[in-house]
Amino acid sequence: MHHGAAWTSEKRKRSVQKRRETRFVVVWLTPIMVVFALFSILPVFWGIGLSFFNYSALSVHNPFTGLANYQRILRDPLVLKAIGNTFQFVLIAVPANLLSTLVIAMGVNAVRSRVLKNTLRTLFFLPTIAPVAGAALIWSTMYNLNGGLFNEILGFLSIGPIKWLGNPNIAMLSVILTTLWADVGYNIVIFMAGLDAIPDVFYEAARMDGARRWYLLRRVTLPLLSRTTLFVTVMTVISYFQMFTQVQVMTNGDPQNATRVLTLHIYTAAFQYMDMGYASTMATTLLVITFVISLVQLRIGRSRWEY
Amino acid sequence: MIRCGRGLKMQKKHTASCSSQLARIAHTAFATFAVVAMALIVTSFAAAGGQTEVTKPAVPSGPVTLTWWGDSDFEDANMQIADGFNNANQNITIKYQGFPYDAYIPKLQAAFAARQAPDAAQVFGSWMPNYEKNGLLAAIPNAQEYQNRFYAPTTAGYTYKGVLYGLPHEFNIENGGVLTYPAMFKAKGLAYPPKSWDEIVKDGQALTVMSGNLFKVRGFDFINTDSVMFLFLANILQQGATYWTSDGHVNFTSPQAVKAMQFEVDLINKYHLTDLSEVANTDIDSSDTFFKGGAAMSMRGPWVIAVGQQQYKLTDFGYAPLPSFVPGNPPSFAAESGWGEVVATQTKYKEAAWKFLDYMMSKPIEEQFNLATYTVPADKAIAQDPAFAEKVPLMKTSLNMLQYGRPLGLVWDRDFLSNAIYEGYQTMVAKKETVEEGLKKIQDSVNTMIDQHTN
């Protein structure tokens, strides 16, 4: 009986404690969750809903069209071109970003002087904090056919000028270059943090067994960096699928729609042509594409290494 | 150690119950999420399906303040009008707000969509069909008085199903004239101005200056969304044809349309008078290239004359007439409705708004606006007044062309039309499509857009 009474009292205490914790969580999380639901979750579902209507903000009547907007996407060569351009951008820019940021992060991490290391990290991060629109504007002047910085340098080297933004075969690469310049700092900092988190004991043990640099990279660094790499990859892919500012400022989809990405086409449909229903359809399609690809990445990139 | 939900530390032997606990939490969370998501989607459907009408408020008495929106490019001219009206009318105060062009379009759409429109607005005519269709603009009283006063293309954009909803200030002409440097013609011993398209092509070739593969001076430049479209449409009209079908769709696959587009493609591919290298340059317009000495001739509307005079401080350029595509045929051209004034249906002060519009449409104020903004008058009496032409000598070319203007037609989304033609043109120049294929694609996409608005 004495044992039973003590156990009941202990159980009652835990129950009170649990109620207090629940109340605390509800009181403090509810406002932020309401704001999050209102401004992040609801617009997503609102957009999905709009995609089934022929919707214009000026109209009183917006007829339900079912799947007609989705069928329209399949018949619209410009949308298909925009999707193709978006994938082209991601497939080139993401590996280029990951490779360059990892190499730079490893290089900066190898610097012994703490002051120099921090200075380099700051310098690489600076472009990330610059406004993207401003950076894109400056890069577009540097790409100018006549008098642009890059063609002036080429002229100094007796090389003919290049139509950086005027040649449909090169324009996308020019936009990618600008994006990489603006973006690498962020991933460099994350990779550096990931590299710092790898315990030295693994490198010491491997070196004691005669491992060389290339072996250390392949068998120690990269595997133990896998979680960081997965995070950086997923975030970069999501970000690049939504890339918009550089294209709108630098080329507006030209030349010959070579740089027309899906986000730009969504913007044009929504705010230039006021075809909100169709724009919502394209936005929903982009959401599904990004979601599926992120899921696949998370599945494939699951880390098998713990330390 | 494996941490398993709710802060419980579990040993290996408890893994099974830990997993089931996590599974229960996951199922509950998912079920909750699914219910909330369905509720939100249903709410979205219901809300997206329609909007409630706003009842009109009662008309107040006493002093009235009218909100009047316009383009900030016309700030000085509009402030002058507002001040003049305010001084002449003690009971009505005009509160003017100007917006940059790019921001003005979505601002106006959002305001009307939210039923928070200004009382009166200075707008571009080709933006208006959707507003008129949805009953957002008030019909002009005594419209008959105005119909004969203005050129037909200037009121077409403000007219829907025979009802006039706005009054124009401007004849928006993008045809009929070309920026030139007469000194360049004289230096090459060429007759000025060129009197036929054959002469334009020959003169353009003579005036072209290359630096390797790049243009230093383009012989004849027209690469912008307006000029490519309006040159194409004008060439169809000048062949005596039309680009409209009887059921309100466009026809861009007629022999005349193919001939017109082939000629434009030849201006680049065959005659090498310009190229598409600056197409992606969003910083400058083709008129800027001209004013910087990068073109000998540049097709643009007369509104750029003010840019050359005021911004570039140039005095040595001219504005020559463009001849008809078919010698002997009139130089007909398509024109959209330009800047004008509308009144919102929901305004509480309709009488005051009409009074303000009457003031703006009086001949002295109209002329004052046209002179201050260097816009071609929509009012026939002003446009045909020799005294007006003397005040704007470089506009004489355009004033002489106004009689040949034809309404562009009800395209619903003029930007869509011009972008479709401009993008298709680039593809044809790049030889990724034949002219016939390219025009068919443009026609199909524009007609799909028209159907979206009419169904």
Interface residues (C-beta under 8 A of the other chain):
Chain A: I41 L42 F45 W46 I48 G49 L50 F52 F53 N54 Y55 S56 A57 L58 S59 V60 H61 N62 P63 F64 R72 P77 L78 L137 S140 T141 N144 L145 N146 G160 P161 K163 L165 G166 N167 P168 A171 V249 M250 T251 N252 D254 P255 Q256 N257 T259 F271 Q272 Y273 M274 D275 Y278
Chain B: A37 L40 I41 T43 S44 F45 A47 A48 G49 G50 Q51 E53 I105 P106 Q109 A110 F112 A113 N130 Y131 N134 G135 L136 G212 N213 L214 L276 S277 E278 V279 A280 N281 T282 D283 G294 D413 D415 F416 E423 Q426 T427 A430 K432 K441 S445 T448 M449 Q452 N455
